[in-house]
Each structure stands twice: as structure tokens, then as C-alpha cells.
Amino acid sequence: MENEVLLKTEFRDLKLFRRGKVRDVYDLGDKLLIVSTDRISCFDVILPSGIPSKGKVLTSVSTFWFDFIKDIIPHHLITADVEKYPSEVKKYKKDLVGRSMLVLKTKALPVECVVRGYLSGSGWKEYKQGQSVCSIKLPAGLKESDKLDQPIFTPSTKADVGHDENVSQEYIEGFLGRDMAEKLKKTSIEVYSRARDYALQKGIIIADTKFEFGIQNNQLIIIDEVLTPDSSRFWPLEDYRPGQAQPSFDKQFVRDYLETLVWDKTPPGPALPKEIIARTTEKYLEAHRKLTGKELK
């Protein structure tokens, strides 16, 4: 399994659109080819170690959710079947099978649509300072990891480099307009709520997540990845104990390890030990199995 790691794609006769922290995206005209590598980013630093099967988990989980929410919001996925890709792409089949998506090209909106159903992470840190998260006042006396009475929408700016910045709903209205900002909020909460209820039945708490949206033919559609262990905070239901940090299925496991090191969280990132890599792969595979009911092919 250690050999099954793809850290970077080099498709020299395809036009590279962008290379993100995890994904390599190629421009095919009116479509994009998104390849999920096995890179892992923590504290906005891409680590030198890959996580086997990670890219395939992200792709498979996203395609599962795209189908699950398609009656709420259209999505950008055309197909994840390499045999249906354009001929100039098929020759890279070895690096594409199971970890790539052919999608519509859209005008991406410059906002991360974050929904929080539980008080954790940066939300918990902010709450401790003033009983609010992104200007949303919350009840007094909440503990770390407490479930919120209702999910809250806490958008942030999108940063290709560095940290995203939490902003208010009013800030989003300022550059997208009130109608679009309200639609993003309503849709994000609806998608999160449905997915949260489904995941609970499978033994997973989705504590929070983030979505991205784009405009295609004047229509709002959901893009990028959806409700994956990279874009969401997944907790095992059976171990849930409010009042403390929770064990997770996502890369929090790697973050926790990195916090034990003497490292200033700037590049270059440290290599991960084999046992951390292996256990992280297990976390991703378990999340996939619980959510989809299938073993990763």
C-alpha cells in the first residue's frame, strides 16, 4: 500500500488549470479534470508524506454525496468513469482511475460556505472569547463539542495561499448581494442538515463542513468536493463525549501528531512516521466504509 501514493500529476499535453493543496486541476475547455492526489495539508502546509488511498476516498465520498443531494442543488460532476473521459485524457488512466472527476467549468464564487452543527475548532476558540462565532451570538454555558440547537452558517474568504478568514453574512452580502448570500446560507444549511442526519444513522457525527459553489449558465451549482474527511469534521458517534475534543475520522489525527513536534507550522513540513501514515489511511477508509456502505475498490 505504501507504493500506491500519488503526490503529483504530470500530464504534459493537458493544460494545468491550478495545483491546489490536494488537487491537480486541468483545463479541458468547457470542462475541468480534477485529480485528487494523496497529498495532505495541515496548518496550510503540504506535508512531504502522502496518505495512501486518500485521493480515492475523497473522490468516492464526493461522488456519493453529489448523488445524495442532487435534488437540493445541482452539482458540477459529469462523470468519474475514466472510460467516458475525452480521448486525450484516457491515456493517463493509470493515474486517474478512482481518483478523478470530469466536471463542468463554472465561475467559482469567492467564499467558503462553512456550516457548524457542533462547537469545535476555531468556533470553540472564538466562543470562549465572547460567546459568539462569526458575529452569531450563542447561548452561555456551552462546552467544547456541544451540539448547537440549530446549525449556523459561518462563511469565510477563500485563500489559495495561507489562511481563510472568517467573515459575517453581511460581509458576503456586500460583494455577492443579499439574494445570493441568503441562497448560499439556506442551501448550505439544508445540504449539511440532510447529510448530518444520514451520517448519524451510519455512526458518524458531521460536526462541521464547508462547501464551494459556482455559477454555470446563470445557475447556482455546488462544486469542488462535498462532505469529505478533508472538508468536514467527522466524529465517531460511539465515542462522542461533549466537554472535550473528539476523536475523528479526518486529518485531525495528523494535526494532533504534529502538535507534539517542535515545528513552527511553516514550510517545509515534517515527514510523517509510517505508523501515523498507516493509521491515517485506516481513518479515511473507515469513514468511506461507514458512509457509503462499501469497501473502497
C-alpha positions as CSV (number, residue, x, y, z in Angstrom):
1,M,0.0,0.0,0.0
2,E,2.9,2.3,0.7
3,N,3.7,2.3,-3.1
4,E,0.1,3.3,-4.0
5,V,0.7,7.0,-3.4
6,L,0.2,9.8,-6.0
7,L,1.7,13.1,-4.8
8,K,1.7,15.0,-8.1
9,T,0.4,14.6,-11.7
10,E,2.4,15.5,-14.8
11,F,0.1,15.4,-17.8
12,R,2.3,17.4,-20.1
13,D,-0.1,17.7,-23.1
14,L,-3.0,18.8,-20.8
15,K,-3.3,22.4,-19.7
16,L,-2.8,22.7,-15.9
17,F,-5.5,25.0,-14.5
18,R,-4.3,25.0,-10.9
19,R,-2.5,22.9,-8.5
20,G,-4.1,23.1,-5.1
21,K,-3.1,21.8,-1.7
22,V,-4.6,18.4,-2.6
23,R,-6.0,18.5,-6.1
24,D,-4.4,19.0,-9.5
25,V,-6.9,20.5,-11.9
26,Y,-6.6,20.5,-15.7
27,D,-8.5,22.8,-18.2
28,L,-10.3,20.9,-21.0
29,G,-12.1,23.9,-22.4
30,D,-15.7,23.9,-21.1
31,K,-14.8,21.2,-18.6
32,L,-12.2,20.6,-15.9
33,L,-10.4,17.4,-14.9
34,I,-10.0,17.2,-11.1
35,V,-7.4,14.7,-9.8
36,S,-7.4,14.1,-6.1
37,T,-3.8,13.2,-5.1
38,D,-2.7,11.7,-1.9
39,R,-1.1,14.9,-0.6
40,I,-2.1,16.0,2.8
41,S,-2.1,19.6,4.0
42,C,-2.1,20.6,7.7
43,F,-1.9,24.1,9.1
44,D,-1.9,25.2,5.4
45,V,1.4,23.4,4.8
46,I,1.6,20.5,2.3
47,L,3.5,17.7,4.0
48,P,6.1,15.7,2.2
49,S,4.4,12.4,3.1
50,G,1.4,11.1,1.2
51,I,-1.5,9.2,2.6
52,P,-2.2,6.0,0.6
53,S,-5.8,5.8,-0.8
54,K,-6.7,9.3,0.4
55,G,-7.4,10.8,-3.0
56,K,-9.6,7.8,-3.9
57,V,-11.5,8.2,-0.7
58,L,-12.1,11.9,-1.3
59,T,-13.3,11.2,-4.9
60,S,-15.6,8.3,-4.0
61,V,-17.1,10.1,-1.0
62,S,-17.8,13.2,-3.0
63,T,-19.5,11.3,-5.9
64,F,-21.6,9.5,-3.3
65,W,-22.8,12.8,-1.8
66,F,-23.3,14.6,-5.1
67,D,-25.9,11.9,-5.9
68,F,-27.3,12.1,-2.4
69,I,-28.0,15.9,-2.6
70,K,-28.8,16.3,-6.3
71,D,-32.5,17.2,-5.6
72,I,-31.4,20.1,-3.3
73,I,-28.7,21.7,-5.5
74,P,-27.3,20.8,-9.0
75,H,-23.6,19.8,-9.0
76,H,-20.7,20.0,-11.4
77,L,-19.9,16.3,-11.7
78,I,-20.3,14.9,-15.2
79,T,-18.7,11.5,-14.6
80,A,-16.0,9.8,-12.6
81,D,-15.8,6.9,-15.1
82,V,-12.4,7.3,-17.0
83,E,-13.8,5.3,-19.9
84,K,-16.2,8.2,-20.5
85,Y,-13.4,10.8,-20.5
86,P,-12.2,12.6,-23.7
87,S,-9.7,10.5,-25.7
88,E,-6.8,12.8,-24.9
89,V,-7.3,12.1,-21.2
90,K,-7.8,8.4,-21.3
91,K,-4.1,7.7,-21.8
92,Y,-3.5,8.7,-18.3
93,K,-5.9,6.2,-17.0
94,K,-3.4,4.6,-14.5
95,D,-3.3,7.9,-12.5
96,L,-7.0,8.7,-12.9
97,V,-9.0,5.6,-12.1
98,G,-10.8,6.1,-8.8
99,R,-9.3,9.5,-8.0
100,S,-10.6,11.8,-10.7
101,M,-13.7,13.6,-11.8
102,L,-14.7,15.2,-15.1
103,V,-16.7,18.3,-14.1
104,L,-18.4,21.4,-15.6
105,K,-16.3,24.6,-15.6
106,T,-18.0,27.2,-13.6
107,K,-17.4,30.7,-12.3
108,A,-16.4,29.9,-8.7
109,L,-17.8,32.2,-6.0
110,P,-15.0,33.6,-3.8
111,V,-16.5,32.3,-0.5
112,E,-16.1,29.2,1.7
113,C,-19.6,28.3,2.9
114,V,-19.0,26.8,6.3
115,V,-21.8,25.2,8.4
116,R,-21.3,24.3,12.0
117,G,-23.5,21.9,13.9
118,Y,-21.3,21.5,16.8
119,L,-18.9,23.8,18.7
120,S,-15.4,22.8,17.8
121,G,-12.1,24.0,16.3
122,S,-11.8,27.7,15.6
123,G,-15.5,28.1,16.5
124,W,-14.9,26.9,20.1
125,K,-11.9,29.2,20.4
126,E,-13.9,32.2,19.3
127,Y,-16.9,31.2,21.6
128,K,-14.6,31.2,24.6
129,Q,-13.6,34.8,24.0
130,G,-17.1,36.3,23.5
131,Q,-19.9,33.6,23.4
132,S,-20.2,34.2,19.6
133,V,-19.0,32.6,16.4
134,C,-18.6,34.9,13.3
135,S,-20.9,37.5,15.0
136,I,-23.5,34.9,15.7
137,K,-24.4,35.1,19.4
138,L,-24.7,31.7,21.1
139,P,-26.1,30.7,24.5
140,A,-23.9,30.9,27.5
141,G,-22.5,27.8,29.2
142,L,-21.8,25.7,26.1
143,K,-19.0,23.2,26.3
144,E,-16.4,22.1,23.7
145,S,-18.0,19.8,21.1
146,D,-21.6,20.6,22.3
147,K,-24.3,20.2,19.6
148,L,-25.8,23.5,18.7
149,D,-29.6,24.0,18.8
150,Q,-29.5,24.8,15.1
151,P,-26.7,24.7,12.6
152,I,-25.1,28.1,12.0
153,F,-23.6,29.5,8.7
154,T,-20.2,31.0,9.2
155,P,-18.7,31.9,5.8
156,S,-15.0,32.6,5.2
157,T,-12.9,34.1,2.4
158,K,-11.2,31.7,0.1
159,A,-7.4,31.8,0.2
160,D,-5.2,29.8,-2.3
161,V,-2.3,30.5,-0.1
162,G,-2.4,31.0,3.7
163,H,-5.4,31.0,5.9
164,D,-9.1,31.6,5.1
165,E,-10.6,34.4,7.1
166,N,-14.0,34.1,8.9
167,V,-16.4,36.8,7.8
168,S,-20.0,37.7,8.6
169,Q,-23.1,37.2,6.5
170,E,-23.3,40.9,6.0
171,Y,-19.8,40.9,4.5
172,I,-20.8,38.3,1.9
173,E,-23.9,40.3,1.1
174,G,-21.6,43.2,0.3
175,F,-20.0,41.7,-2.7
176,L,-22.5,39.0,-3.8
177,G,-25.7,40.8,-3.0
178,R,-28.4,39.9,-0.4
179,D,-30.3,37.4,-2.5
180,M,-27.2,35.3,-3.4
181,A,-25.8,35.5,0.1
182,E,-29.1,34.3,1.5
183,K,-29.4,31.5,-1.1
184,L,-25.9,30.3,-0.2
185,K,-26.8,30.2,3.5
186,K,-30.1,28.4,3.0
187,T,-28.6,25.8,0.6
188,S,-25.6,25.1,2.7
189,I,-27.6,24.5,5.9
190,E,-30.1,22.3,4.0
191,V,-27.3,20.2,2.5
192,Y,-25.5,19.9,5.8
193,S,-28.6,19.0,7.7
194,R,-29.6,16.2,5.4
195,A,-26.1,14.8,5.3
196,R,-25.8,15.1,9.1
197,D,-29.0,13.1,9.7
198,Y,-27.9,10.4,7.3
199,A,-24.4,10.1,8.7
200,L,-25.8,9.8,12.3
201,Q,-27.6,6.6,11.2
202,K,-24.2,5.3,10.0
203,G,-22.4,6.1,13.2
204,I,-20.7,9.3,12.2
205,I,-21.3,12.9,13.5
206,I,-20.6,15.6,10.9
207,A,-19.6,18.3,13.3
208,D,-19.0,20.9,10.6
209,T,-18.2,21.2,6.9
210,K,-17.5,23.6,4.1
211,F,-19.0,23.9,0.6
212,E,-18.0,25.8,-2.5
213,F,-20.4,27.0,-5.2
214,G,-20.1,28.3,-8.7
215,I,-22.3,29.8,-11.4
216,Q,-22.9,27.9,-14.6
217,N,-25.4,29.1,-17.2
218,N,-26.7,31.6,-14.6
219,Q,-27.5,28.7,-12.2
220,L,-26.0,28.2,-8.8
221,I,-24.4,24.7,-8.5
222,I,-22.2,23.1,-5.9
223,I,-18.6,22.4,-6.9
224,D,-15.3,21.0,-5.7
225,E,-15.6,18.3,-3.1
226,V,-18.6,17.6,-0.8
227,L,-18.7,16.3,2.8
228,T,-15.3,14.5,2.7
229,P,-12.9,13.9,5.6
230,D,-10.9,16.8,4.3
231,S,-13.7,19.4,4.0
232,S,-15.6,18.2,7.2
233,R,-15.0,17.2,10.8
234,F,-16.2,13.6,11.2
235,W,-16.5,12.1,14.7
236,P,-17.4,8.5,15.7
237,L,-20.8,8.6,17.3
238,E,-20.0,5.8,19.7
239,D,-17.1,7.8,21.2
240,Y,-18.9,11.2,21.4
241,R,-18.3,12.9,24.8
242,P,-19.2,16.7,25.0
243,G,-16.8,18.8,27.0
244,Q,-13.6,17.8,25.3
245,A,-12.0,17.4,21.9
246,Q,-13.3,14.4,20.0
247,P,-11.5,11.5,18.1
248,S,-12.1,11.9,14.4
249,F,-12.0,10.3,11.0
250,D,-10.4,13.2,9.4
251,K,-6.9,14.6,9.3
252,Q,-7.2,15.9,12.8
253,F,-5.4,12.7,13.7
254,V,-2.3,14.1,11.8
255,R,-2.7,17.6,13.2
256,D,-2.7,16.1,16.8
257,Y,0.6,14.3,16.0
258,L,2.1,17.5,14.5
259,E,1.2,19.4,17.6
260,T,3.6,17.1,19.6
261,L,6.5,18.2,17.5
262,V,8.8,21.2,17.7
263,W,7.7,22.8,14.4
264,D,6.7,26.4,13.7
265,K,4.0,25.4,11.2
266,T,5.8,26.9,8.2
267,P,7.2,25.1,5.2
268,P,8.8,22.7,4.9
269,G,6.5,20.4,6.8
270,P,7.9,17.3,8.6
271,A,7.7,13.8,7.2
272,L,5.2,11.6,8.9
273,P,6.2,8.2,10.6
274,K,4.9,5.1,8.9
275,E,2.6,4.3,11.8
276,I,0.9,7.7,11.5
277,I,0.5,7.3,7.8
278,A,-1.0,3.8,8.1
279,R,-3.4,4.8,10.9
280,T,-4.5,7.9,8.9
281,T,-5.2,5.7,5.9
282,E,-7.3,3.5,8.1
283,K,-9.3,6.5,9.3
284,Y,-10.1,7.6,5.8
285,L,-11.1,4.1,4.7
286,E,-13.3,3.6,7.7
287,A,-15.1,6.9,7.1
288,H,-15.7,5.8,3.5
289,R,-17.0,2.4,4.5
290,K,-19.4,3.7,7.1
291,L,-20.8,6.4,4.9
292,T,-21.1,4.6,1.6
293,G,-21.6,1.1,2.9
294,K,-18.9,-0.1,0.5
295,E,-15.2,-1.0,0.6
296,L,-13.0,1.2,-1.5
297,K,-12.2,-0.6,-4.7
